[in-house]
Amino acid sequence: MSHPSIEILRPTSLPVVIRARGRATAEALAVALLAERQQLHALQLRHGAIVGRGGDVAGAGDLSKLVAAAGETTLPYRGG
């Protein structure tokens, strides 16, 4: 990944893990995910899933923004 806000931690693991560099804000991470959307999609297809770590993500609203920036949609919560 070429964006300064995120890095691939374990590119050969299942699932692949990406991490925020430093204390990147949710807004900075959204910009990074949008810029790296094609590469993230290719990683998701190859590894089945992507786990995100780190960053200043404050709750479900920020997480929804990051998921949308990556070109995905969230699923509704169904308690059980």
DSSP file with accessible surface (Angstrom, degrees, kcal/mol):
  #  RESIDUE AA STRUCTURE BP1 BP2  ACC     N-H-->O    O-->H-N    N-H-->O    O-->H-N    TCO  KAPPA ALPHA  PHI   PSI    X-CA   Y-CA   Z-CA
    1    1 A M              0   0   44      0, 0.0     7,-0.1     0, 0.0    35,-0.0   0.000 360.0 360.0 360.0 137.4    0.0    0.0    0.0
    2    2 A S        +     0   0  105      5,-0.1     5,-0.1     3,-0.0    34,-0.0   0.546 360.0 104.6 -98.7  -8.6    1.3    3.4   -0.9
    3    3 A H    >   -     0   0   35      1,-0.1     3,-1.0    29,-0.1    29,-0.0  -0.552  67.9-137.6 -78.7 137.0   -0.8    5.5    1.3
    4    4 A P  T 3  S+     0   0   93      0, 0.0    -1,-0.1     0, 0.0    17,-0.1   0.648  96.5  61.1 -70.0 -11.3    1.0    6.9    4.4
    5    5 A S  T 3  S+     0   0   20     23,-0.2    16,-2.6    15,-0.1     2,-0.3   0.659 106.7  36.9 -90.9 -16.7   -2.0    6.3    6.7
    6    6 A I  E <   -A   20   0A   4     -3,-1.0     2,-0.3    14,-0.3    14,-0.2  -0.960  57.9-174.3-136.9 154.9   -2.2    2.5    6.4
    7    7 A E  E     -A   19   0A  47     12,-2.0    12,-2.6    -2,-0.3     2,-0.6  -0.981  31.3-112.6-142.1 154.6    0.1   -0.5    6.0
    8    8 A I  E     -A   18   0A  41     -2,-0.3    10,-0.2    10,-0.2    -2,-0.0  -0.800  29.0-175.4 -87.2 123.2   -0.3   -4.2    5.4
    9    9 A L  E    S+     0   0A  69      8,-2.9    -1,-0.2    -2,-0.6     9,-0.2   0.918  76.9  12.3 -84.8 -51.0    0.8   -6.1    8.5
   10   10 A R  E >   +A   17   0A 136      7,-1.1     3,-1.5     1,-0.1     7,-0.5  -0.730  65.7 177.9-130.6  85.3    0.6   -9.7    7.4
   11   11 A P  T 3  S+     0   0   69      0, 0.0    -1,-0.1     0, 0.0     5,-0.1   0.645  82.1  45.0 -68.9 -11.8    0.1   -9.9    3.6
   12   12 A T  T 3  S+     0   0  130      3,-0.1     2,-0.1     2,-0.0     4,-0.1   0.408  92.2 102.2-109.6   2.3    0.1  -13.7    3.5
   13   13 A S  S <  S-     0   0   24     -3,-1.5    -3,-0.1     4,-0.1     0, 0.0  -0.364  78.6 -98.7 -82.4 165.1   -2.2  -14.4    6.5
   14   14 A L  S    S+     0   0  132      1,-0.3     2,-0.1    -2,-0.1    34,-0.1  -0.967 115.7  23.1-120.7 112.3   -5.9  -15.4    6.3
   15   15 A P  S    S-     0   0   44      0, 0.0    -1,-0.3     0, 0.0    35,-0.2   0.660 102.1-125.7 -77.6 164.4   -7.4  -12.9    6.8
   16   16 A V  E     - b   0  50A   0     33,-1.5    35,-2.7    27,-0.2     2,-0.5  -0.449  23.4-141.1 -71.1 145.7   -5.0  -10.2    5.7
   17   17 A V  E     -Ab  10  51A   4     -7,-0.5    -8,-2.9    33,-0.2    -7,-1.1  -0.952  16.8-173.1-115.3 129.2   -4.4   -7.6    8.4
   18   18 A I  E     -Ab   8  52A  13     33,-2.9    35,-1.8    -2,-0.5     2,-0.4  -0.897   8.8-160.3-115.8 151.6   -4.0   -3.8    7.7
   19   19 A R  E     -Ab   7  53A 103    -12,-2.6   -12,-2.0    -2,-0.3    35,-0.2  -0.991  20.6-116.9-135.0 142.4   -3.1   -1.3   10.4
   20   20 A A  E     -A    6   0A   8     33,-2.5     2,-0.5    -2,-0.4   -14,-0.3  -0.506  34.0-123.6 -69.7 138.6   -3.3    2.4   10.7
   21   21 A R  S >  S-     0   0  102    -16,-2.6     3,-0.6    -2,-0.2    -1,-0.1  -0.759  70.9 -30.3 -85.1 129.5    0.0    4.1   11.0
   22   22 A G  T 3  S-     0   0   68     -2,-0.5    33,-0.6     1,-0.2     2,-0.5  -0.298 118.2 -33.4  64.3-146.4    0.3    6.2   14.1
   23   23 A R  T 3  S+     0   0  203     31,-0.1    -1,-0.2    32,-0.1    -2,-0.1  -0.439  77.5 179.9-106.2  56.9   -2.9    7.7   15.5
   24   24 A A    <   -     0   0   13     -3,-0.6    32,-3.3    -2,-0.5    -4,-0.1  -0.322  25.8-122.2 -60.4 135.7   -4.5    8.3   12.1
   25   25 A T  B  >  -c   56   0B  59     30,-0.2     4,-2.5     1,-0.1     5,-0.2  -0.314  22.8-108.8 -73.0 163.0   -8.0    9.8   12.4
   26   26 A A  H  > S+     0   0    6     30,-1.0     4,-2.4     1,-0.2     5,-0.2   0.888 121.7  54.0 -59.6 -36.4  -11.0    8.1   11.0
   27   27 A E  H  > S+     0   0  117      2,-0.2     4,-2.0     1,-0.2    -1,-0.2   0.922 108.9  46.9 -65.6 -43.3  -11.1   10.9    8.3
   28   28 A A  H  > S+     0   0   31      1,-0.2     4,-2.2     2,-0.2    -2,-0.2   0.900 112.6  50.4 -65.4 -38.5   -7.5   10.2    7.3
   29   29 A L  H  X S+     0   0   11     -4,-2.5     4,-3.0     2,-0.2     5,-0.2   0.897 107.4  53.6 -66.6 -38.6   -8.2    6.5    7.2
   30   30 A A  H  X S+     0   0   24     -4,-2.4     4,-2.4     2,-0.2    -2,-0.2   0.921 109.1  49.0 -62.4 -41.1  -11.3    7.0    5.0
   31   31 A V  H  X S+     0   0   90     -4,-2.0     4,-2.4     2,-0.2    -1,-0.2   0.927 112.8  48.3 -62.2 -43.2   -9.1    9.0    2.5
   32   32 A A  H  X S+     0   0    0     -4,-2.2     4,-1.9     2,-0.2    -2,-0.2   0.926 111.5  48.6 -64.6 -44.1   -6.5    6.2    2.6
   33   33 A L  H  < S+     0   0   19     -4,-3.0    -1,-0.2     2,-0.2    -2,-0.2   0.899 111.6  50.0 -64.5 -39.1   -9.1    3.4    2.1
   34   34 A L  H >< S+     0   0  100     -4,-2.4     3,-1.1    -5,-0.2     4,-0.2   0.933 111.9  47.9 -63.6 -42.9  -10.7    5.3   -0.8
   35   35 A A  H 3< S+     0   0   68     -4,-2.4     3,-0.2     1,-0.2    -2,-0.2   0.820 119.3  39.2 -67.5 -30.3   -7.3    5.8   -2.4
   36   36 A E  T 3X S+     0   0   15     -4,-1.9     4,-2.7    -5,-0.2     5,-0.3   0.173  79.4 120.5-104.8  17.3   -6.4    2.1   -2.0
   37   37 A R  H <> S+     0   0   99     -3,-1.1     4,-2.5     1,-0.2     5,-0.2   0.872  73.6  48.9 -54.4 -44.6   -9.9    0.7   -2.8
   38   38 A Q  H  > S+     0   0  176     -4,-0.2     4,-2.2    -3,-0.2    -1,-0.2   0.929 113.6  45.7 -65.0 -43.3   -8.8   -1.4   -5.8
   39   39 A Q  H  > S+     0   0   77      2,-0.2     4,-2.4     1,-0.2    -1,-0.2   0.905 112.6  51.6 -67.2 -38.6   -5.9   -3.0   -4.0
   40   40 A L  H  X S+     0   0    8     -4,-2.7     4,-2.6     2,-0.2    -2,-0.2   0.910 108.8  51.0 -63.3 -40.7   -8.1   -3.6   -0.9
   41   41 A H  H  X S+     0   0   92     -4,-2.5     4,-2.4    -5,-0.3    -1,-0.2   0.925 110.0  49.5 -62.7 -42.9  -10.7   -5.3   -3.1
   42   42 A A  H  X S+     0   0   39     -4,-2.2     4,-2.2     1,-0.2    -2,-0.2   0.907 111.4  49.5 -62.7 -41.2   -8.0   -7.5   -4.6
   43   43 A L  H  X S+     0   0    6     -4,-2.4     4,-2.9     2,-0.2     5,-0.3   0.906 109.9  51.6 -63.6 -40.4   -6.7   -8.5   -1.2
   44   44 A Q  H  X S+     0   0   65     -4,-2.6     4,-2.2     1,-0.2    -2,-0.2   0.921 110.8  47.5 -63.8 -42.0  -10.2   -9.3    0.0
   45   45 A L  H  < S+     0   0  125     -4,-2.4    -1,-0.2     1,-0.2    -2,-0.2   0.899 117.1  43.1 -65.1 -39.2  -10.8  -11.5   -3.0
   46   46 A R  H  < S+     0   0  164     -4,-2.2    -2,-0.2    -5,-0.2    -1,-0.2   0.877 127.4  27.6 -74.0 -39.2   -7.5  -13.3   -2.5
   47   47 A H  H  < S-     0   0   25     -4,-2.9    -2,-0.2    -5,-0.2    -3,-0.2   0.521  97.4-124.6-106.6  -9.7   -7.6  -13.7    1.3
   48   48 A G  S  < S+     0   0   60     -4,-2.2     2,-0.3    -5,-0.3    -4,-0.1   0.083  81.5  18.5  90.4 -26.0  -11.4  -13.8    2.0
   49   49 A A        -     0   0   41     -6,-0.3   -33,-1.5     2,-0.0     2,-0.4  -0.980  62.9-135.1-167.2 162.1  -11.4  -10.9    4.5
   50   50 A I  E     -b   16   0A  54     -2,-0.3     2,-0.5   -35,-0.2   -33,-0.2  -0.998  14.0-156.6-128.0 130.0   -9.5   -7.9    5.7
   51   51 A V  E     -b   17   0A  41    -35,-2.7   -33,-2.9    -2,-0.4     2,-0.4  -0.928  11.0-151.8-105.2 128.7   -9.0   -7.1    9.4
   52   52 A G  E     -b   18   0A  55     -2,-0.5     2,-0.3   -35,-0.2   -33,-0.2  -0.835  13.6-172.8-101.8 138.4   -8.3   -3.4   10.3
   53   53 A R  E     +b   19   0A 143    -35,-1.8   -33,-2.5    -2,-0.4    -2,-0.0  -0.954  40.5   0.8-128.1 149.8   -6.3   -2.5   13.4
   54   54 A G        +     0   0   56     -2,-0.3   -33,-0.1   -35,-0.2   -31,-0.1  -0.090  63.7 111.0  77.3-172.7   -5.5    0.8   15.1
   55   55 A G  S    S-     0   0   28    -33,-0.6     2,-1.3   -35,-0.2   -30,-0.2  -0.025  79.8 -70.6  86.6 166.3   -6.4    4.4   14.3
   56   56 A D  B     +c   25   0B  75    -32,-3.3   -30,-1.0     2,-0.1     2,-0.6  -0.656  65.5 159.2 -96.5  75.9   -8.7    6.8   16.1
   57   57 A V        -     0   0   54     -2,-1.3     2,-0.9   -32,-0.1     3,-0.1  -0.913  22.0-165.7-105.6 114.4  -12.0    5.2   15.3
   58   58 A A        -     0   0   79     -2,-0.6     4,-0.3     1,-0.1     3,-0.3  -0.616  49.1 -53.8-106.9  70.3  -14.7    6.3   17.8
   59   59 A G  S  > S-     0   0   46     -2,-0.9     4,-2.1     1,-0.2     3,-0.2  -0.329  83.4 -39.7 102.9-175.1  -17.6    4.0   17.4
   60   60 A A  H  > S+     0   0   77      1,-0.2     4,-2.7     2,-0.2     5,-0.2   0.821 125.6  58.8 -64.1 -35.1  -20.0    2.6   14.9
   61   61 A G  H  > S+     0   0   48     -3,-0.3     4,-1.8     2,-0.2    -1,-0.2   0.937 109.0  44.1 -62.5 -45.4  -20.4    5.8   12.9
   62   62 A D  H  > S+     0   0   27     -4,-0.3     4,-2.1     2,-0.2    -1,-0.2   0.911 112.8  52.6 -64.2 -42.2  -16.7    6.0   12.2
   63   63 A L  H  X S+     0   0   97     -4,-2.1     4,-2.6     1,-0.2    -2,-0.2   0.924 107.1  52.0 -61.6 -41.7  -16.6    2.3   11.3
   64   64 A S  H  X S+     0   0   54     -4,-2.7     4,-2.4     1,-0.2    -1,-0.2   0.895 108.4  51.7 -61.0 -39.5  -19.5    2.7    8.9
   65   65 A K  H  X S+     0   0  127     -4,-1.8     4,-2.3     2,-0.2    -1,-0.2   0.897 110.7  48.1 -63.8 -39.9  -17.7    5.6    7.2
   66   66 A L  H  X S+     0   0   19     -4,-2.1     4,-1.8     2,-0.2    -2,-0.2   0.914 110.6  50.2 -68.3 -41.3  -14.5    3.5    6.8
   67   67 A V  H  <>S+     0   0   38     -4,-2.6     5,-2.4     1,-0.2     4,-0.3   0.931 112.3  47.8 -62.1 -43.3  -16.5    0.5    5.4
   68   68 A A  H ><5S+     0   0   56     -4,-2.4     3,-1.6     1,-0.2    -2,-0.2   0.906 108.5  54.3 -64.9 -39.5  -18.2    2.8    2.9
   69   69 A A  H 3<5S+     0   0   14     -4,-2.3    -1,-0.2     1,-0.3    -2,-0.2   0.847 104.9  54.7 -63.9 -31.0  -14.8    4.4    1.9
   70   70 A A  T 3<5S-     0   0   23     -4,-1.8    -1,-0.3    -5,-0.1    -2,-0.2   0.511 123.4-108.5 -79.7  -3.5  -13.5    0.9    1.2
   71   71 A G  T < 5S+     0   0   39     -3,-1.6    -3,-0.2     1,-0.3     2,-0.2   0.690  81.7 112.3  87.5  20.1  -16.5    0.4   -1.2
   72   72 A E      < -     0   0   75     -5,-2.4     2,-0.3    -6,-0.2    -1,-0.3  -0.609  57.9-128.2-116.6 176.3  -18.4   -2.1    1.0
   73   73 A T        -     0   0  122     -2,-0.2     2,-0.2    -3,-0.1    -9,-0.0  -0.931  19.8-121.4-124.7 153.0  -21.6   -2.0    2.9
   74   74 A T        -     0   0   79     -2,-0.3   -10,-0.0   -10,-0.1     0, 0.0  -0.570  20.9-130.9 -89.1 155.5  -22.4   -2.9    6.5
   75   75 A L        -     0   0  154     -2,-0.2     2,-0.1     1,-0.1     3,-0.0  -0.803  30.6-102.2-100.8 148.5  -24.8   -5.5    7.6
   76   76 A P        -     0   0   87      0, 0.0     2,-0.3     0, 0.0    -1,-0.1  -0.386  38.7-108.1 -68.8 147.9  -27.4   -4.8   10.2
   77   77 A Y        -     0   0  208     -2,-0.1     2,-0.5     1,-0.0     0, 0.0  -0.585  32.2-170.4 -75.6 134.2  -26.8   -6.1   13.7
   78   78 A R        -     0   0  205     -2,-0.3    -1,-0.0    -3,-0.0    -3,-0.0  -0.918  14.8-144.9-128.5 103.0  -29.0   -9.1   14.7
   79   79 A G              0   0   52     -2,-0.5     0, 0.0     1,-0.1     0, 0.0  -0.173 360.0 360.0 -64.6 158.4  -28.7   -9.9   18.3
   80   80 A G              0   0  125      0, 0.0    -1,-0.1     0, 0.0     0, 0.0  -0.733 360.0 360.0-153.3 360.0  -28.9  -13.5   19.4
